[in-house]
Amino acid sequence: MKMELESLGLWPGSLPVSNPMKMVSLWRFPPQPELIDSISHFPSPSYFQLHPFFIWKPENDIMARLRNTYALPCVKGCLQPQVTSAGVGRPRVIVGLTGQYYLFSSRLCCKVCKRRWFADNPQWLEKLPKRFTNVLPATLTYKKAICKSVMDELRRTGNSPTDITNQVMEVMHLKYERANLAYLLSCQNIMDGESGKYGQQTITQFIRKETKPAPFGEYGDSDGWNGISVSSHYLIDCLLSEYQHQEGAINKLLQGTFGHAFRSDHTRKVARKVTFSSGAMSSYAVMNEHWMIVSWVMVQSETEKSLRPMYEGLSNRYDTAGIEKARYHWVDRDCCAAFKVAECAQGEHLQWEAWQTSDVITAQATSGTLLNVCASRAYYNTAITIKLDLFHCMRRFLRECVSEHHPLYSSFAQFLSAAFSVVDQEDLQRLKDAYTFCGIQPANPTKQHIREHCRTKIPGPDELIQRVEAVLKHFYLAEDPNGTRLFKPSMLKVWRIQRVHILRGCLSDPEVEGGILYRHGGTLQLNHVKGEGAKVPVWIPIRGTSQQEGYHFHQAQWVTGTCVSPELFQAQGMTGVARWNYQRLVDLKQPGVSLPAAFDPALIADLNAASGRVFGTVKYPALHLCGKDTGEKFGLEYVEPGTRPVPLQWDKHRTKTDSTPAPSPPPRSSSPVAQAEALQGPPTASPKLFCFSPRPPVEPADETPAPACGPVKVQESMFPPPLPLKPSPTAARTGPVKTGGRVFVLDHRRWPAPMRKVIDDLLTKYHGQKDMLRLVDHEYAALVHKSCTDPNSLLHPTTKLHISQYVKHLSKAMNTSSSLNVSPEKVQETQQLWHTLTAGSETTNVPVVAMPSPTTIPPPPVQSPANISLTQEAIEKIVLGIMEKQQQQRQEEEQKKVRTKTCQSCGQRKSRYHNDGSSFHFFYQQGPIRYFYCSTKVFKTYAAEGLTNPAMPFADFAKTDFFQRELDATKKKVEEKGQQKRKRTEPEPPLASPSTGRRCGFCRKELKQGPNSPHIHTGFPGIAGKYIYCPAKVLSLYEDKGMEREMTWKEFQASPFFNMERERWAVEKGKR
């Protein structure tokens, strides 16, 4: 380091450099130690123990271009500072992802106030322009420093500080070991040359005095490698300091996020990780229709009063930006006014009359005040529509089942889901056609595909109450073969509570003019089969809070650990929210929206500011920060009314006496062995590279195939269609399932008889207990462990999931009246209910209302009407503008009327309503067939065949035989038009054109080689030039010498005529 600084003229007493501005890099890297010639001596280990260093001398001429004419400030804020160098400075060790390096900063002095400081002082760095701190490769804090690459990795991966600490320490120790290996290999190279291993013996061993190279030293030697140790507490302090730098940009990005529909939900998954003395807290997040977080707060009580400041801040945000407020809000609770339901008497749940909905119950539920006074309606938008999330409603039903492992639990959940949602039949048919096109059999779409590619609707209260009641009637007395009922007695009270929400319309989709709130997510190819038939649309619903459940999972992953401080919780939580919103913008893939490949809020803010000053436009408009801070608080900084705020002490690490100091070399031990023991921990057994546990030979599994269950063919006239089979769009797994290592888990269909008997005995032993499956699994695992030494044992390992599947298999295999898919009467009843829920709904088509793109940047504030003076001219302009808009609307309506086509048969408009009543029009569509009905037209066509009414409604015409003839004719026309369209779009086959290539001078065939050409382009060995073999020409030359027919090239090579042709060709080439 001293030699490098002397060459740059930065060391005291060194010769000045003539032009220091020619230095184009502040980095100095050590030389490659293997290339240093030590002449007769062994290489010195000091060359292998050098680290890079970064020169930080803002006052020196080496940084004159960066400084320009800027006068460096004083650390104490002098009005006319005169900052000069005051010494060599100090090296500061920096931890990076690829190893450690040094930051060599100068010592500065102000001639005015005589104050001295180092150039890496964080207080002084904050006063410098951004171009100075952007050059620094590290983030400097109070007595600590960390490389920016480590902070980027900590922020990007979301790993805990402990994981990053282990990763960094492993990288630095690996670098130390590689340097040690390079030193030993260099010494070995010299010793091999002296011993004559490479063929010539060197004499350097007779010149030097030492016979053995110097030891390399340990990792923590201060005069050697000088390795440092990093702790997780140190990284936490750096992370908190980095968040304080990013906090302003993150808050403004969150304050610049808007939406047209809200989804909010409470959770305590992430709140359990923070430690504080004020009691339990809940996380409350508001999400817009594009899954972006609009606001996130931590509340101590789940009441509407606690959310008042948050919604007041949201209202102020929308008013300041001049954006229309959200009109729809889905919540997890408190969707309507409070009500009471009757308590359930003992045994009342066994009578169906207690479950039925009467007119009196409907009148009581829908009378009186139905709207509640929630925070979003009271403090944000009085006209907002509050809806209850379907996920939370269904979850309340499913919680009242006796167990998730009940044989009928999955069937009840499937039927209940089908009762609440109605699928668009056209989308479902399109998806089935895609299944058929892709070769997926049977063509019954999975639940996941229906959710993604089909529009669904939650019907109105009248239809919804009938569908849910039908499911409850089917299952309210259902029980397994052992007599265990599916429902708890408390299910009746839950039904009475949720029935009120259904009757009040809290679950039904809001009545929007045009249809249901959806947004189109493009098209997707169903599987590897390519073609238009495999493409299906992706529909993303706006309703519900299901996406928030996924957000809760990710939010719990952002906050690492199980018990963290409030400061770390706030830093990781807010950083995760900002990255979540950025990723949602990336997933939207909006055309014309430019987004960076990496996300750093403070960096993007500085980049946009610099781009605006230089080019006049920001680089990333979608991430441009709002100009004014709305004053909203997020996370733990949110203060509820009447509660004590959570204290956040960001600077407590400065005064805290931590047992783990800043990065510094570990103390040098007197013994290398003691130092190694301190790094490695307590002594353990001798390590082994590979260790395998003893495993008995695997016995062949029972290969007795299970009886195949095929679909039952049922007559359509007497029975409903059967339940749909579950398809397998991906590859189906057969045989044993590998769980890792050398353990194989068999499915219950492949269990051998002794294994099945042991599990049956355990199920009988623990029958009726609460944790039956867990107890069976534990005891069976103990039996397998005891029998592992027996090579003839047939007790194979299994899992709790496989035992649960086996229990359900036993329940369905027993022929009881309450089991599904077994009793003929129960099968018919179940199939009829499923057919009613899936295909018998009043709703067959789900219209869509598209939602606009998300607003992430607030527009300039709108001037309030109070500041506008209403003069005579302003009033005249307002009146003229209103009149122009009215005139424009009239013109548009007239144009719409003109655009309506006229029917050629009756001469009236092709409209269902705009006619004089003498003819009926109707638009009918069945799949790809679109049929336009005109009563006058069909009367003229079929009057001779008995049609007498010229003004017959479509409903009456559809009952006649002429309607099917019209559909067949329309279908034929559609097919003919499709064929003509395909003929126009398909490329015409190329016409056979005469060849323009070269032809043989003897047979007049093309000389070009190919499957239809007899010519071969080759050559003879020893004769230069190309030879073209023509069978007809060779036959004419040697026919008089005994050649009988044309030969292929291989036959010709094996014949005696080959040498004769070779000699002839050599003579002919010689003449040329």
N, C-alpha and C positions, 0 to 999 in steps of 0.2 A: 504494500500500500504506500509506503514511504517513497519507493522508487517511482511509482506512478505519479504521485503528487509532485515530486521533484521535476519529472519530465514535463509536467503541465505548468510549472512555476507557482504551485500552490503551497509548497512547503516553505516554512521560514528559512531564509538564507539561500534558497535556490535561485538560479539565474532566471531572470524574467523571460517570458516567451514573447517573441516578436509580434505574433498575431494570434492571440488566444481564441479569437472568434472563429477560427477554422475548425475548432473542435465541434463536431456535429453530434456527439453522444456524451451523456453524463454517466453512462455505465462503463465500468472497467471490469473486464473478465480476466481471470488468471490464465497464464499460459498452459498449454497442454503438457503435463509433466513428463509423459513418455518421450517427447521430442527434445527435451533438454539434454545436451551432451555434457556429461559429468567427467569426460576423459577417462581417468583411471580409477575414479572412486565409484562407490555404489550411489545410486540416486538418493537424494535427501528426502526423507518423509515430509519435510516442510512444503515441498512443491506440490504434494498430493493433498495437503490440508488447507489449501487456500480457498477462500470464498469470494464471490463477486461483491463489489461494493458500488454504491450510487453516490455521486458527488452532489452535494446540495450547498452551493455557495451563491446565493442570489446577488450579493454585493460585488462579486468578482466579474472580470471582463469575460470570463467563459460563458456567462449568461447575459451578455450585453444585448443580444438580439431579443431575448425574451423580456428583458427589462425595458428596452427602448428608452424613452425620456422620462419614464416613471420614477419618482423619488420614493425610495423605500420608507415606510412609516416607522415611527418609534413605538416600542411596546407600551409606553405610557401615554401615547397620544400627543406628542409635542406638535406645536403649530408649524414650525419650520424645522423638521428633523434633518440631521446630517448623520446618516448611518454609514459606518465604515467597519472594516474587519478589525477584530480585537484578539486574534490568536488563531491557532490551528483548528481548534474545535474538538469534537469527540465523535467516535464511531458508535453507532447504535445498531444493535442486532435486530433483524426483522425476520419474522417467520413467514415462509411462503409455502405454496403447495408443492413446489419442486425442491425445496430445501431452504436453507437460511442464507441471508446475505446481510451486508452492512450498509447503513446509511451514514455517510460521512458528512456531517453538517458543520458549518463554520460558527465561530463565536463573533457576535456583533456588538457594536457599541455606538451609542448616540453621543455625539460631541456636545450637544446642547444640555442634556440632563445627566450626562455621564453614567447612564444606565447600561448595564451589560446583560446579554441574554444569548441563548443559542438559537440558531436559525430554525431548529425543529420544534420550537415552542408553539404549542397549539394556539395560545392566545394571540401570538404574533401572526400565525398563519391565517387566522380568521380575518385579519385586516388586509391581507394581500388580495389582488384580483384573482379571478377564477383561473386564469391561464397559468398562474404559478402553482396552485395546489393540484391542478389537473396533471402537471408533469410528475408529481410525486407518486411513486409506485405503492406507497403505504398510507394507511390511515393512522395518524398520530393522535394519541389521547394523553391523558394526564399520566405521566411516567410510563406509558405503555405504547406499543406500536404493533400493528398487524398489517400484513400485505393485503392489498385489495383483492387479490385472487382468492385468499382464504375467506374473506367476507362474501364474495360473490358465490363461492361454493356453499357456504353456510346458508345463504339466503335462497339459492336456487334449489338445492336438493331437499331442504326441509329437515335434514338430519339434526340430531341433538348435538349440542356442543361437545358432549362426551365422545360421540362417534367421530366428529371432525377432529377432535384431539387425538384419538387413536389413529386416525388416518394420517394426520400430519406427522405424528411421532414415528409411525411405521415408515413413511417416506424418508424422513431424515436419517433414521437408522440404516435403511437400505442404502442410502447414498454414502454413508460412512463405511459400510461394509464393502461396497463396490470400490471406493477409493483405496481401502486397505488391500483388496484383491489386486487392483492395478499396481500398487506399490510392490507387492510380493511377486507378481509376474514380471515386472521390470527387473527386479533383483535376480530372479530365476533365469531371465534371458541372459544377463551378464555372466552368471555362473555356468550356464550351458556353453556359452562361447569360450570361456576359459578352459573348460574341460574337453574341448574339441568335438562337441556333439554335432556341429554343423560342418565338419570336414577340415577346419583349420583352427588351430589353437591360438588364442590371444595371450599376450604377455602382461595384461593389466594387473594380474594377481601378484606379479613380482614387483610392481611399482608401488602399490598402496600398502599401507601398514595394517589396516584393519582386515580381518578375515571374515567377519560376519556383518551384515547390514544392521543399521540401527533399528530398534523396535518402533513400530508405528504409533503406539500409544493408545490410550482408551478414548472412548467417545467424549468424556467430559473433561479431558486435560486442557487446562487453560492455556498452556504453551504448545498445544497440539491442535487437534481437530476443533476443540472448544465448542462442542455440541451443547445445545440448550434444551431445556425441558419446558413443555407447555401443559397447562392445566385447563380443565373445563371452566373453572371460575374465571380464568383470564379471558377465555373466548366469550364468556357471557358478558363481561364488562365491555369488551369490544363491540359485541352485538348491540348492547344498549346504547353505546355511544353512536353507532352507525344509525340506529333507529331515530335518535334525536336529530340527526342530520336529515333523515328522510321524512320525519313526521309531518312537516308543513306540506310537502308535496303530496303525501298520501291522503291527508285530510282534505286538501283541495280537490283531488281526484274523486274522492268519495262524495264531496259536496257538489260536484259537477255531474252526477249520475241521476237520471230521471227515468220515469216509466209511466205507462198508461194503465197498468193493472198491477196490483200489489198482492204478494203472498207472504204471510208472516207466520212465525211459529216460535214456540219456546222449546228450549232443550237444556238439560243439565249434564250432558255428556262431557262437554269441555269445561263447564263451570266447576266440576269436581277437582280439576287439576290445580286450581289457584288456591293459595293459602292466605287467609286474612282472618281478622278477629271479629268482623261485623256479622258473621253468620253465613248461611247458604245463599247462593246467588243462582240466577238463571241467565242464559244467553238468549237474547231476542233479536232476530234479524228480519228485515223487510227486504223482499226480493221482487224485482220487476218481472215483466213477461219474458224477458230474454235471459233470465236466471242470473242477473247481475245484482249485487248487493247494493241497495239504496241507502240503508242505514243499519248499523249494528251497535247494540248497547248491551251492557250487563246490568240487570236489575236485581234487587234484593227481594221484591215481592211481585207476584204475578197478578197485579191489579191494573185496572185502567188508569188509576191515578198516577201510577209509576211511569206510564208511557206518555204523559201529557207534554213534558218538555221536548221529547223526541218528535212528536207529531206537530207541535208548534214550530219547531225548527224546519220540518219538511214543508209546512205551509209557507213559511217565510222564504224558503229556498225557491219554491215554485213561483211565488208572487214576485220575487226579485228578478227572476229570469223571464217572467212573462210567458210561462208555459202552462198549458191546460192541465189541471190536476187529474189524477187517476180517478176513474169512475167505478172500479171494481176492486174488491178486496176479499181474498180467501183467507180464513183464519182457522185455527185449531180449536177455538172455544169462544163462547160469548158471541154467537152469531145473531141472536134475536133476544127479545125481551124474556125476562125470567118467568118461569111457570112451575107448577107443581103437578105431580102425578100421584095416583093412588098407590098405596102400599100393597104388596102381594100377600095374600093369605096362604097358609100352609096347604100344600097340595093343589093350589089354584093353577099352577103351570101345567098340570096334567089334563086340563079341560080346554078344548079349543075355543069355547065361547069367550074365555078370558083373553085370547090373542086377537080376536076379530075386531075390526074397526067399524063402528056404527056411525050413524049420522050425528048422534049426540056428541060423540068424541070428536068428530070432525068440526062441529060447530064450536065446541069449547076451545079447540086448538087454534082455530082461525079467527076468533072474535077478540075484541079488545085491542090494546096497543101491542103491535108485533115488533116494532123497531126498538132496539136497545140503544142506550146512550154510551157507545164505546168511544175510545180515545180518537180513533181515526175519523169518526163521524162528528165528534164534538169539537175537535181542535184542528182538523185538517180539511175535510170536505163534507159539508152537511148533506150533499146529494149522493154520497158514495153508496154503492150496493155491497152489502156484507153477505158472504156466502160461507157455508161450512165445508171444509175439505172432506172429500170422499174417503181418503185414506184413514183419517182419524175416526170417521163414523164406522167404517168396516172393522177397524181395529177394536172398537168397543164391543162389537158383536162377537168377534173371534176370541176376545179375552174371557167371555162367559162360557166357553166350551171347557169341558173338564180337563182336557189335555191336548197338546198338539200332536201327540202320538196316538190319539184315538183313531180307530180304523176309518171312521166317517168324517174326520176333521177336514181332510183335503177335499173331499167331495162337497162338503158344506161350503167351504171357502170358494170353490170353483163356481158353484151355483149362485152364491150370494154376489160374487163379482159380475156374473152374467145378468143378474137381476137389476143391478144398479146402472149398468151401461148398455146402451143400444148401439150396435155396430152398423155403419153405413153398408148396405147390401151391395152397392156397386163397387165400392172399394174392396169388399170381401171377395166378390166374384173376380175382380182383377187380380187379387192376390192368389186366389185358387188357380187362375189361368197361368200365372207365373210359376206356381208350383208344378203344374203339368208340363209347362214348357221346359223347366229345368230338370225334369225327371224325378221329382220328389214324390214318392208314393207312400201312403195315400195322400191325396191333395187336401189335407185338413190343416190349415195354418196353425202355427203355435201361438200361444198367448203373447209371447214377445213380439212376433211379427205382426199380429193384429194390433197391438198397442202402437207400433211404430208406423205402420203403413195403412191403417184404416182409421177413418174419423169415427169417433164415438160421441154419443150424446147421453146425458143424464136426463131422462124424460121428466115430464111435469108431475105434480104431486098425485093426481088421480091415477095415472098409469103406474107410477113408481110404487105407490102403496099396494096396488094389486100384485105387482111382480114380487115384491119382498114378502108379502103375506103368503103367496103360493110356496115360496121356498121354506118359510117357517112352518107352514102346515105339513110339509113333507118330512121335516126333520125334528119337530118338537117332541115326538115320542120315540125317535130313533135310538137304538142301543146296539151294542156289539154282542157277539155270541155269548159273552159271559154275563150279560145283563147290565152292563155299565152304560148309562144314558149319555148322550152326546152333550146335552145342555145342562148347565147348572140351574137350580131354581131361580137364581137371580137374573137369568136371561129374560124373563117376562118383564121385569122392571126396566131393563135396558131397552127392550123393544118399545115400551110405552114412552120412554124419554125420546128415543130417536124417531118414533112415529110423529111426535109433535114437530120435530125439525122437518120431516118429510112433508107433512101437511102444510106447513108454513112456507114451503118452497126454498128452504135454506140449502138444500142439496141440488136442486134442479139448476140447469144451466141458465144464466141470465138471458132475458129476452132482448137480444140485440137485433136491431133492424138489419136483416140480411142473413143471419145465421149464428153459428157458434164461433167463439173466439179461438182461432187457430192461426198458426203461421207455417208457411210452406218451407220445408227444409231441403228441397231439391229432390232428385231421384237417386235410387240406389240399385245396384245390380244384386240380385238375390243370392247367387252363388257364382261358381266359376264359369257357368254356361253363359256365353255372350249372345246378345241379340236384344231386339226391342221388347220381346216377350218376357225377358228376365228383369226388366227395369220396373221398379215400383216406386211410387211417390213416398216421401217421408213427411208425416204430419206431426207437428209439435203442438200440443194443446197449451192453452194459456191458463186453464183452470187448475185449481188444486195446489197443494204444497208438497207434492211428492218429490220435487227436485230439492226441496230444502232438507229432506231426510238424507240425501246424498251429500248436501253441503255440510250437515252436521258431522258426518263421518270424516270428511276432509278437514273440517275445522278442528276436530279432535287430534288429527295427525299433525297439524301445524304446531300445536303446543306440545313440545316434546317433554317426555317424562311424566310422572304421575303426581308430582307435588312441586310446583314452581312458585317463584316469587311473583307478586303483582306486576312488577316492572317487566320481567321477562314475558309474562303472559300478555301484557299489553303490546309489547314489541312484536312477538311472534304472531299474535292474533291479527293486528292491523296490517302487518306485512302480508299475511296469508289472504286477507280480504282484498288487498290491492292486486295481488297476483291472480286471485280468482276472477275478478272483474276483467283483468287484461286477457286471461285465457278465454273468457266468454266472448269477448270482442273478436278474438282470433277464430273461434269456432263458428261465428256468424258468417264469415267470408263475404262481407259486404263488398260489392263492386265499387271500385274507385276509392276505397278506404285504405290508406297506407299505414301499416303497423310495423314496429321494429321486431326483429327476430328475438331479441332479449329485452327484459323489462327491468329497469331501474328507475323508480319515480324521480329521484333527484337528478339523475343524469339526463333523462328525457326532458325534464323541465329546463335545465340549463341549455340543452341542445336546441330546444324550441326557441328559447330567448335569444341565443346567439344567432340562430338562423333568421329570426325576425329582424334583428339589427343589421345583419349583413345583406340578406337577400330581400327583406321586406315581407317574407311569408314564412310561417313556421313549417318545419319538416313533417311533423306528425300532428295534423289538426285534431285527430280523434282523441289525443292525449294532452291537448292544450289545457293548462290549468285555468280555472275560473279566476277572474280578476279580483273579486271581493270575497273575503272570508265571511261566511254566514254566521259564524259563532257556534256551530253545532259541535257537540262533543260525542265521541264514540268510545266504545269499549268500556274500560274501567274508569275513564275520565268523565263518563256520564254521571250526572248528579240527579237523584230522584228527589221529589218534594218530600220534606219531612224526614229524610234519612241522612246519615252521616256519610260523607264521601270517602272513598277508598284512598288512602294516602299513597302517592307514588313518589318515592325518593330516588331520583335518577343519579344523584351525586353521592350516594351513601358509600359507594366503593372507594371514594377518595379518602375517607376518614376511617374506614373499616380496617382493622388489623387482621389481615387474612393470613392464614397459615401458608398459603401458596403465593409467593411474591411474583413480581413481574418476571418475564423471561430472563433468566440469567443462568450462567453455567453452573452445573451442580458442583458441590464441594469436592475438591480433589481428595481422594482417599489415599491413605498410605499404602494400601495393598490393592493390587488389581483384582484379586479374588474377592475381597470384601466389596469392591465397587460393582463387580458383576453380580454378586448376590443381592445387592441393593436394587439393581435394575430388574433382576429376574424374579424376585420375590422368594418365598419359602422353597426349600429344596423339595423336589418331587422325584418320582421314580425315573429310571433311565428311559428316555424317550424312544419310541419306535416309529419308523416311517410309516408302516402299514400294520394295522392290527385288526384281525378278524375274529369275531366270536364263533365258538363252535356251533355248528348247525347240523342237525341230523339229516339224513337223506330224505328227500321229499317223496312221499308215497304218491302214486298216481291217484288223481281225484276220481270221484265217482262220475263216470261219463254217461250215466243214464239220462237220456234227454227228457226234459219236461214236456208234458203234452202241450202241443201248440193250440193256442186259442185264436181262431180266425173270426172274422166278422160274421155275425148272424144275419142271414137274409130274411127280412120280414116283409110281409105283404103290405103294400101302401094303403090298401082299402080298409084294413082292420087294425093295423098297428102303426104307431109313429115310427119315424126313422130311428136307427140305433144310435147310441152315443158315439161321438167321433173318436177314431183311433189317434194316438199320439204319433206324429211323424218324426223322422230323424233327418233333418236337413243336413247335418254333419255326419261324419262317419260314426256308425254305432259301435260301441265297445262290446266285444264278446269275450268270454273266457275270464280268467282271473284278472283282478285289478292290482297293478303293482303300486305299492304305497311308498316305496323308497327302500334303499338298501337291498337286502336279499329276502324280504318278507313278502309273501303273496297272500292276499285276502280274497277268499272265495265268496261268490254270491250264494245266497241261500238255496238257489236251485242246484248248486253243485256241492252242497255239503254232504259228506259221507254219513252213513247211518249212525255210527257211534257219536259223531259230533252233534248230529241233530237230536239224538236222545239226551245228551248232556244238557243242551240248551233248553229242551222241553222240561227237563226236571228242574232246572233253575227258574224257569218262568213259573212253574207250579209252586215252587218254594216261596218266591217273592210276590205272588199274585195279590193284588189289592193294595200294595204299598205305594207311597207317593213317588219315590225314585226307583221304580222297579227296573227300568232299563239300565240305569247306572249301576245298581247293585248286581244285576246279572252280568253286565260287562266286566265289572271288577273281579267277581269270583271266577268267571270263565277265564279271564286273563291269568289269574293265579294258577288255575288248573293247567293251562297251556305251558306256563313257565315251569311247573313241576314235571311235566311230561316231555320236556324238550330233550332230555337225555335218552329217552326211549326211542330207538329208531323205528319201532313198529307202531307208534302212536298215530292215531288218525284225528287228533284234536288240532286243527289248523287255526292260525290266528284269524280273528274277525274284528269288526268294529261295532260300535253302538248303533251306527246308521244301518248296518246290515241286519242287526238283530231287530231293529224297529221295522224294517221292511219285511222281515220274516213274520213278525207278529201280525202285520196287516195282511200278509198272504194267508195266514191261518184263519183270520177273521173272514176273509172273502171266500175261502174254500169251504167253510161250514155252511150247510144249507139251512139257514134260519130265515124267518119272514122279515127280519129287520136288516139283513145284510144286503148291500147293493150288488147288482149284477148277478144274483144267484137265483132268487125266487122269481118265477115267471111273472107273478102279479106285480112284485116290486120293480122288476126290470121294466115292465110296460109303463108303470106309473112314473118312474124316473125318466124314461125316454120321452114321455109326453111332456113332462115339465121342462126338460132341456130344450125340446123343440119349440115350446112356447116362448122361452126366454130368448132364444137365439134367432128364430125366424118368424115368430108370431107377433112381433111388436107392431104398434101403429106407426112407428117412425121407421121408414126405410131409407130415407135420404137425409144426410146431415149437411146443410149448407154451411158455408164458411165465410167469416168476416176476417179479412187480412189485417194484421196489426202493423203499424208503421215501424221503421227502424228505430233503435234506441237512441235517445238523446244523451250524449256524454259531455257535450259542451254547452253551457247555457248561452243563449243569444244575448246581445247587449240589452241592458235593462230598459224596460219600456217607461216612457215618461208618464208620470201619473196625471190624471185628468185635472187635478187641482192646480197644476202648474201651467195649464193651457188656458189662455185668455180667449173667451168666446166673443169675438167681434162679429160684426155684420158680414164681413167677407168670409170668415171661417164658417159661419152658419150656412151661407150660400154654397160654399164648397161641399159641406156635408150633405146638403139637400141634393145637389147635382150628382154627387157620388151615389146616393141611394137610388135616384131615378135611373142612372145609367145601369146599375146592377139589376134593377127590376126589368128594364128593357132588354138587357142581355139574357136574363132568365126566360123572358117570353120568347125571344128568338130561339133559344135552345129548345124550348118545349115545342115550338112550331117545327123545328128541324127534326125533332124526334118523331112527331106525327107524320111528317113527310117520309121518313125513312121506313115506316111500316109498309110492308109489301101488300099487294092486292091479290086476292084469290081469283084465279082465272075462271073458275066455274060459276061463282055467284056474283063476282064483281065487287065484293066488299073486302074490308081489310082483313089480313090474316091475324086476327086478334080474337081472343076468347070473349071479350066484352064489348069492344068498340064496333058494334054493328046494329042493324035495325031489328034484329030478332027473327028475320025470315029464314035465316040459316044458322046452323050451329057449327062452331069451330072448336077443335081440341087438338092439343099436341100430346102424342103418346110416344113413349120410348121404352123399349125392351132390349137391354144390352146395346149392341151396335145399331139396332134398327130404330129409326126415328120416323114415325108415321104422323102425317098431318091429316086430320079428319075434317071433311066438309060434308054436311048433310045433303046439300044440293048436288054435289058431285056423285056421291054414292047412290042417290035417288035416280039420277040420269043413267048410271051404269047398270043398276040392278032393278029398275022399274019393270022390265019385261019378265023378270024372274020372280016377282011377287012383292017387291018392296014398295009400300004405298005411302009412307009418310015422308014428305020432302024436308021436314024440320024435326027429324028424329034426334034426340039427345045422344051423346056418345055412350052413356051408361046403358041405354036400351040397345044401341047398335052393337055394343060389345057382346051382348048375349046371343046374337044371331050367328048363323053360319057364314054370312058374308064377311064378318070381321076377320075370321081366320084366312079367308081367301085374299083379303086386302093385305094382311101381314105377309103371306107367302109371296105375293107379287112385289111388295116393297123389299122383302129380303132378296128376291131375285135381282131386282134393280141394283141394290147395294153391292151384291156380289159381282155383277157385270161392271159396275163402275170401278170396283176395286181391281178387277182384272185389267181393265183398260188403263188404270193408273199405274199398275205394275208394268204393263207393256211400255208405257211412256218413260218410266223411270229406269227400267232395265237397259243396260247398254246393248246395242245390237252386236251380233257376232261379226268379227271382221271378215270381209269378203276375200275369197281366194284370189290373190293378185299374182301375176306372173313373177317368178323369181328374177331378181336383178343380180344374183351372185355369179361367180365364174362357173363355167361348165367344162366338163372333160372334152378334150378334142377328139376322143375316139368314140365314147358311148353317148356323148351329149347329155350326161347327167350332172347334177350339181357336185362340185368338188368338196363342198362343205361336209365335214364329218357329222354323222348323226345316226339315229336308229334306222332311218330309211335310205341311207346312202351306203353303197358297197365300197367306197373308196377308203383307204387307210393312208394317213400321213405318217410316214416313218422314215427310216434310213438304214443303210447297210453298214455293218461294223468296218471301220478302217477307211471308209469312203466319205469324204466331206460332202455336205449338202443334204437336202431333204428329198426323199423319194416318195411319190404318190403311187400307191398300188391300185391298179385298175384290173379287176378280174377278166373283163371282156378283152382288154388289150393283151394281157398275158396269154389268154387262150388262143388268140389269133396268131401270136408269135410262136407258140410251141405246140400247136395242134398237129402239125406235120411230124413232130418228134415224139408223139405218143400221148399228149395231154388230151383227155377225153371230155372234161367239163370244167366249168368255172369253179375255182376253189376259193375258200376263205383264206385270210392271211395266215392263220395258224396251220391250216392244211398245206398251204403253199410253202411254209417254212420247213415242213417235214418232208417235202417231195424233192426229188433230184433236180427239178427245174429251178430251185432257189439259187444254187451256185451258178447256173447258166445265166440267170437274170442278173445276178450280182456282177459277173464278168462283163456282161453286155452294158450294164449301167456304168461300170468303171471306164470302159472304153468310150462311152458317149460323153461322160464327164470330162475325160481327158481331151476330147476334141474341142470342147467348149473353152 
